[in-house]
Amino acid sequence: MPEKAKRRRGDRIDGRRLRTLDPYHQIPAYIMVKKNDACNYFSDSIEVTEIDRYLRKLRTEGGMPGLGMLHLMTAAYLRMAAKYPGVNRFVAGQRVFARDNTAELVMTVKSDLKIDAPETSIKVPFDVSDTIFDVYARINERVERVKNNEATNTDTVAAVFAKIPRLFLKFAIFALTVLDYFGKMPKFVLDGSPFHGSVIITDLGSIGLPPIYHHIYNFGNLPLFIAMGAKRKAFEIQKDGTTAERKYIDVAMVIDERVVDGFYFSQVYRYFRAILKNPEMLENPPVEVIRDVD
C-alpha cells in the first residue's frame, strides 16, 4: 500500500491536488466548467452466466445471504481504482484531485420496497484494497441501519437545511458551492452530501428495470454514475452448432471526461471486463496499489 501523501497547500479534505498533469488535461476543466458539459455516455452488455453461479456459491457456501451484483460491481470498481487510480479522481474548482487509496460509494436506499417507504442516500467508505468480503460487510451494515430507521448523515444534513426559509436556503446552497470551489466545504456537509464521492452505483435490476443514463450532478464532485439493469436471457449458437442459454445484464455509465482521457478509460474498462471473467480475484487484496501522479 503506498504511503499516504502529506497534505499541501491547495489540497482538500477529500482529495490531493494533482500538480503534474500536462496542460492538455488541466485546461478542459476551464472550458467545460460544469459536469453536464463534460458527460460521456457509455453502455455495454455483460455476460453474467458464470458470475451468477459464483455469487450463488458465495451466498450458500460462504454464508453471504443477499450477496448480489451491487456488491460485485463495487468490489470491481475498487479493484479498478487500485490499478488505475485516475478513475478515482474528481474535478473541483477547475482543478483535478486524487482520492489516493480511499473511495466512497454513494447509493440510494429505501427502508422497504413500497411507494410510500422513506428513501435516503448512504455513503460507504472503502479502501481500494478491500475485498468482496469487506464490501459485502460494509454495505450490508449501512443498509441495515437504514432498515432499522437510524438517521444517516445525509438525513441529518438534509433536515438542517430543510428548516431554512427558501430564499436563505438558496443563498446557503450558493455559499456552499463557493466554499466547495475553494475546498473549504465543512466536513459535516461533505460527510452527509450524496453529491460528493467516488461513484454512484444503482441496481435497477432489483426492481425489474433496465438501466438508465443518470446525470451526474453539477453540485459536488461525483465523476461517475453506474446503473445496472435486470438480468435477461439470450440463446446463442455455439461453435459446434448447439444452442446455449446465457444470462446478461445491461450497464449504463455516465462519466466526467475531465478526469481521464478516452484511452485511459478504455484500459480501465478492459480491466473491468477481465475482473468479471475472474471474480475470484476479488476475494484477496490486490497485489499492488498504484499511486496517482503528483
Secondary structure by P-SEA (a helix, b strand, c coil): cccccccccccccccccccccccccccccccccccccbbbbbbbbbbcaaaaaaaaaaacccccccccaaaaaaaaaaaaaaccccccccccccbbbbcccbbbbbbccccccccccccbbbbbbbcccccaaaaaaaaaaaaaaaaaccccaaaaaaaaaaaccaaaaaaaaaaaaaaaaaccccaaaaaaccccccbbbbccccccccccbbbbbccccccbbbbbccbbbbbbbccccbbbbbbbbbbbbbbccccccaaaaaaaaaaaaaaaaccccccccccbbbbccc
